[in-house]
Every structure is written in C-alpha cells, then in structure tokens.
Amino acid sequence: MPLPAATRDALISLDVHFFEDEPLGRRVYWRVGGPADGFVLVRDLDALQQVIRATRDTECPSFLLGKGSNLLVSDAGIRGLVVSLGGALAEVRNLGGQPPRIQVGAGLALTALLARARKEGWTGLECFAGIPGTVGAAVVMNAGSHLGETVEPLVDIDVVNPDGSLHTLPKADLQMSYRTAHLPPGAVIARARFQTTGADPVQSQASVREFLLRRKATQPLNLPSCGSTFRNPPGDYAGRLIDAAGLKGFTIGGARVSERHANFIVNTGAATAREIRRVIEHVQARVEAFSGVRLRREVHYAGDWTEWPATTGSS
Ligand SMILES: Cc1cc2nc3c(=O)[nH]c(=O)nc-3n(C[C@H](O)[C@H](O)[C@H](O)COP(=O)(O)OP(=O)(O)OC[C@H]3O[C@@H](n4cnc5c(N)ncnc54)[C@H](O)[C@@H]3O)c2cc1C
C-alpha cells in the first residue's frame, strides 16, 4: 500500500532519505516477507525524534527494524513506515573511567561492537558473541547465551517515546529476565550504555573463539534462519523436545526443522513466511501433544497477518 500522503510530505520536509514499497526479504535473516509501505534510514537522534513525531501526527504506524535476525515478516509485508537506525545511532563512544563505560547507538551490529571491544581490549561484552543482531534489539530481547546476557553489562538506555520525547531508563526499570525486557509501549531504543570489566582480554577473546567454534559445529549457519525459534522452557531445551517429538527434518514447502539443530527452522531456498509460520505452529502442537510442554516463540512476528490463521496441515 502507498504511504499516507501526509506522512510522505512530512518525511520530505524532514529531509530524511526514504523509500516506498521497499522489499524486506533482503533485509531479514529468513529472507522472506513482503514490502514495507515506507522504509527510512535514520542517522541521528534528532531525526529519529522528528520521524517518530511525524508518524504520530499523521497516524501512520511505524516499526523499528534491526538486522531482522529475530523476525518473521508476513508475505503481505509491513503497513506503515519501517525505521532503521544508522549513522550516529550506530556509533560507539568511550565515556571514560577505568574500566571504561561505553555508549553505543542502538543500530550498531553486535559483531561490530565486539570487533571494537577486541581492538580496545574491553571485556565484559562476551554475552554478545555469535548473535547477529543490533544493540537495540539485544536489549529488547535480553539477548544472550551461555556466555551471559545483555542485562549483565547494561547500565541504562535512552528511549524515544511515541510523542518524540527522549527518556533515560536504568536497567532496573526494564525488569529483564530470560529473553525478556519490559519497555514502555511504543518506545524505540536509541542508545545504550554498558559497563566494561577489567577482566583479562586474552582470556575473554579465547572464550569467545571457543564458543563460536562450538556453534559452527552445532548450528546450521549455512542456511537462512532466525537462530533459536523457541525459548528454552525452564529446566529443559526446546531443541531436545522437538527432536524427541520426531520433528527433525519436518518440512512444509521451503521451511524445514533443521536436522542439525532442531530449534532452528531453516529456509531451504524458496520458503514463504506462511510456510515458516505453519512449521512453527505444527512444532508447537506436536511437542505439546508429545511432552505436554507448550513451547513459547523467541522469534517475533511482524507485519500484516490478517489472512492468518492458515488451513494447517503437514506435509
Ligand atoms: C544464526 C543466529 C544465531 C542467533 N543466536 C542468538 C543467541 O545466541 N542469543 C540470542 O539471544 N539471540 C540469538 N539470535 C536471535 C537474534 O540475533 C537476536 O534476538 C537479536 O537480538 C535480534 O536483533 P535484530 O537487530 O536482528 O532484531 P530484529 O529481528 O530486527 O528485531 C527484533 C525485535 O526487536 C525490535 N527492535 C529492534 N531494534 C529496536 C530498537 N532500537 N528499539 C525498539 N525495538 C527494537 C523489533 O521491532 C522487533 O520486534 C540468533 C539469530 C541467528 C540468525
């Protein structure tokens, strides 16, 4: 659908670079999904506040896209404006102190943050290893692994509210727990501050290297996926439950439960978002029937799913 004319005019007057009818499949890890009505890359805080205000004033929905590594975008795409962060909102600043505290733009890729940390000898950010997303989404998800969670180094965040105002929230206000954080409704994370530690950088880098090698051996990193599809239930692993239910290799169209790691659903080439969602729901139903555990999704659904529910069925 076209962007509302008022939103288009407002974006033109703000002098931000935007695209209309922008395909999203190439911007998300599963490589599926329809177009966004509008797509804008925002390069500084002032522009972010103005764009958010413009969408509110013109009653245009907006959606914040990171790297799309935890997102299933519907085949119909996303109505309204998709916002992506870059420029100054993807930069790192050393705020000083020993060990230093750092401020990071929410649009920065975690891989880039880790590369910078390696160069500077900063430690305490190992929890981000192997996670292909952005800093902002890492806070949203309290992303992490065996090496730790985002909540550990996090100090506080700057958020832009739906009215465009800027607000700082200490991490205690986010009530972060396993893959969960509580943000005010509609808030966009613009920046986050982290406290590094004084640990030995050589040891830190060695543990990251060993962790990444282990992942490479156990995860299907050669095919598009969003990593773990489901959260691990308390005291168990989603992958183990899916395997036990006999679902490794289960396929609908181009969407398949990975043979290598059962909690990964991979796009074998030409999957649609609908096929991936059907596999997700089939896995949930079969695991629940087999073990009594209802798996909770880790990946987010985005976009227009009004045509759902599907006529389910396996193949
Ligand atoms: C191979 C692979 C391995 C992975 N391994 C892990 C892992 O070990 N641990 C782990 O936790 N995750 C893992 N993931 C999942 C994913 O990388 C993380 O959840 C990551 O935090 C998502 O970041 P993103 O930038 O891609 O977010 P997106 O997928 O773009 O967005 C996710 C959600 O966050 C919201 N969002 C994004 N940025 C902001 C912002 N600035 N303000 C407000 N809301 C925002 C979006 O609107 C969306 O709802 C893996 C994924 C893959 C593909």
The ligand as an SDF file (V2000), in Angstrom:
LIG
                    3D

 53 58  0  0  0  0  0  0  0  0999 V2000
   22.3320  -17.6670   13.4330 C   0  0  0  0  0  0  0  0  0  0  0  0
   21.6310  -16.9510   14.5500 C   0  0  0  0  0  0  0  0  0  0  0  0
   22.0670  -17.1260   15.8600 C   0  0  0  0  0  0  0  0  0  0  0  0
   21.4340  -16.4570   16.9220 C   0  0  0  0  0  0  0  0  0  0  0  0
   21.8930  -16.6450   18.1880 N   0  0  0  0  0  0  0  0  0  0  0  0
   21.2940  -16.0000   19.2150 C   0  0  0  0  0  0  0  0  0  0  0  0
   21.7800  -16.1680   20.5630 C   0  0  0  0  0  0  0  0  0  0  0  0
   22.7330  -16.8670   20.8350 O   0  0  0  0  0  0  0  0  0  0  0  0
   21.1400  -15.4940   21.5520 N   0  0  0  0  0  0  0  0  0  0  0  0
   20.0730  -14.6710   21.3060 C   0  0  0  0  0  0  0  0  0  0  0  0
   19.5560  -14.0710   22.2610 O   0  0  0  0  0  0  0  0  0  0  0  0
   19.6080  -14.4990   20.0470 N   0  0  0  0  0  0  0  0  0  0  0  0
   20.1880  -15.1290   19.0150 C   0  0  0  0  0  0  0  0  0  0  0  0
   19.7110  -14.9610   17.7280 N   0  0  0  0  0  0  0  0  0  0  0  0
   18.4990  -14.1450   17.5060 C   0  0  0  0  0  0  0  0  0  0  0  0
   18.7490  -12.6550   17.1990 C   0  0  0  0  0  0  0  0  0  0  0  0
   20.0130  -12.4400   16.6090 O   0  0  0  0  0  0  0  0  0  0  0  0
   18.6130  -11.7950   18.4540 C   0  0  0  0  0  0  0  0  0  0  0  0
   17.2980  -11.9270   19.0220 O   0  0  0  0  0  0  0  0  0  0  0  0
   18.8720  -10.3170   18.1790 C   0  0  0  0  0  0  0  0  0  0  0  0
   18.8270   -9.6170   19.4060 O   0  0  0  0  0  0  0  0  0  0  0  0
   17.8900   -9.6930   17.1870 C   0  0  0  0  0  0  0  0  0  0  0  0
   18.4490   -8.4710   16.7280 O   0  0  0  0  0  0  0  0  0  0  0  0
   17.9690   -7.7510   15.4020 P   0  0  0  0  0  0  0  0  0  0  0  0
   18.6660   -6.4460   15.3290 O   0  0  0  0  0  0  0  0  0  0  0  0
   18.1400   -8.6410   14.2460 O   0  0  0  0  0  0  0  0  0  0  0  0
   16.4340   -7.5040   15.7250 O   0  0  0  0  0  0  0  0  0  0  0  0
   15.1510   -7.6190   14.7200 P   0  0  0  0  0  0  0  0  0  0  0  0
   14.9610   -9.0540   14.3660 O   0  0  0  0  0  0  0  0  0  0  0  0
   15.3260   -6.6550   13.6190 O   0  0  0  0  0  0  0  0  0  0  0  0
   14.0200   -7.1460   15.6860 O   0  0  0  0  0  0  0  0  0  0  0  0
   13.5980   -7.9270   16.7920 C   0  0  0  0  0  0  0  0  0  0  0  0
   12.5780   -7.1280   17.6050 C   0  0  0  0  0  0  0  0  0  0  0  0
   13.2420   -6.0610   18.2690 O   0  0  0  0  0  0  0  0  0  0  0  0
   12.5940   -4.8160   17.9560 C   0  0  0  0  0  0  0  0  0  0  0  0
   13.6430   -3.7910   17.9060 N   0  0  0  0  0  0  0  0  0  0  0  0
   14.8010   -3.8320   17.1940 C   0  0  0  0  0  0  0  0  0  0  0  0
   15.5450   -2.7370   17.4420 N   0  0  0  0  0  0  0  0  0  0  0  0
   14.8350   -1.9800   18.3170 C   0  0  0  0  0  0  0  0  0  0  0  0
   15.0630   -0.7080   18.9340 C   0  0  0  0  0  0  0  0  0  0  0  0
   16.1680    0.0050   18.7050 N   0  0  0  0  0  0  0  0  0  0  0  0
   14.0990   -0.2190   19.7660 N   0  0  0  0  0  0  0  0  0  0  0  0
   12.9640   -0.9210   19.9980 C   0  0  0  0  0  0  0  0  0  0  0  0
   12.6900   -2.1170   19.4450 N   0  0  0  0  0  0  0  0  0  0  0  0
   13.6120   -2.6380   18.6140 C   0  0  0  0  0  0  0  0  0  0  0  0
   11.9490   -5.0470   16.5980 C   0  0  0  0  0  0  0  0  0  0  0  0
   10.8890   -4.1310   16.3840 O   0  0  0  0  0  0  0  0  0  0  0  0
   11.5000   -6.4860   16.7480 C   0  0  0  0  0  0  0  0  0  0  0  0
   10.2790   -6.5490   17.4480 O   0  0  0  0  0  0  0  0  0  0  0  0
   20.3310  -15.6050   16.6540 C   0  0  0  0  0  0  0  0  0  0  0  0
   19.9010  -15.4120   15.3290 C   0  0  0  0  0  0  0  0  0  0  0  0
   20.5500  -16.0780   14.2840 C   0  0  0  0  0  0  0  0  0  0  0  0
   20.0970  -15.8280   12.8680 C   0  0  0  0  0  0  0  0  0  0  0  0
  1  2  1  0
  2  3  1  0
  2 52  2  0
  3  4  2  0
  4  5  1  0
  4 50  1  0
  5  6  2  0
  6  7  1  0
  6 13  1  0
  7  8  2  0
  7  9  1  0
  9 10  1  0
 10 11  2  0
 10 12  1  0
 12 13  2  0
 13 14  1  0
 14 15  1  0
 14 50  1  0
 15 16  1  0
 16 17  1  0
 16 18  1  0
 18 19  1  0
 18 20  1  0
 20 21  1  0
 20 22  1  0
 22 23  1  0
 23 24  1  0
 24 25  2  0
 24 26  1  0
 24 27  1  0
 27 28  1  0
 28 29  2  0
 28 30  1  0
 28 31  1  0
 31 32  1  0
 32 33  1  0
 33 34  1  0
 33 48  1  0
 34 35  1  0
 35 36  1  0
 35 46  1  0
 36 37  1  0
 36 45  1  0
 37 38  2  0
 38 39  1  0
 39 40  1  0
 39 45  2  0
 40 41  1  0
 40 42  2  0
 42 43  1  0
 43 44  2  0
 44 45  1  0
 46 47  1  0
 46 48  1  0
 48 49  1  0
 50 51  2  0
 51 52  1  0
 52 53  1  0
M  END
$$$$
